[in-house]
Amino acid sequence: MSKILSQQEAFLKREQLVSDGYTIIPNILKDPLLSKLKNWSTEIFNRVPVDPKYKYQGSDIHVYTEKAWNKMDIKADEKRFPDPIVEELINYPDQIQICDEIGLENLKPRDNVILLSKPPFGPPLYWHQDFMNWDHPEAACPWPTVIFLSYYMNDTSRKNGCLRIIPGSHLKRDRLHDFLPDAHSPEIQSINNLDDPVFQDHPNSIDVPLSAGDLIIADARLLHAAWPNETDQRRTLILAWHEVFSFQTPPTWWEQEIPNVIKHADPNISCPPSRKPSKYPL
């Protein structure tokens, strides 16, 4: 099997993920699966209107592998249902190979995808981070433990609502951490003033424009947002959460110091879920 990335390219992508909280591998998702996903997601959004509650996210549709769905005790509806295409994406060979080349060890997909689509002239997405284990020593890991793998179905730019990120915010406390409501909570969803600080510009933020089929991998702790969609065309994202590595074991390639809070943590420690950073990031 030929390499997608050279050894040096893979090293740099891994270093960027660790230090900046994200990395991009261009042109990974290709036809016929890319076109299949475009048509599939378009058909869904043509029949499922965006709930006003999710106007900033654009939508909140969760689609599961058949294996995951069969373990659940819920009834399918227009926002929660199984589809075989999810397994096609999660098991997409080039994606698996890229993750292996970068060194994402013990990668465990959560066996579902989230469809997020910003409609024409949709508002911006607020600043937030998606990590949910902030009271656990895992939050202090200098390597990622929860990541998303995402593809846009359209080329993105600031004009149609591209991603915005604050590099390094997964490891260093930012002033946003002190006042942001929990991600996707009723509190933040109910904000009606686009001048609210949750939408503000940030001196360290950068735009991340992507082409359809580019793979972006990002740490769940990374602060991110999106610009409004100022076009008359829908902008769609397909996102899949994965766990990676195993607490407390560092990656086999890790050569830096391991924080004491991780080395000396109780391996059986359990903490209630929390979306609000406390003593972490470091």
Protein Blocks (a to p, Z undefined) as FASTA:
>chain_A
ZZfbdfklmmmmmmmmmmnopacdehkbccfklmmmmmmmmmmmmmmccdfklmmnopac
ddddfklmmmpccdddfkbccdfklmmmmmomklmmmmmmnopahiacehiacdddddeh
iacdddddfbfblmbmklmpcbdfbdcddddfbdcdfknopacddehklmbccfklmmpc
cehiaklmmpcbfkbfklmccfkbccddddehiacdddfklccdddddfbfbdcdddddd
ddedjdfbdcfklcbdcdfklmmpcfkbccdddfbdckbcZZ
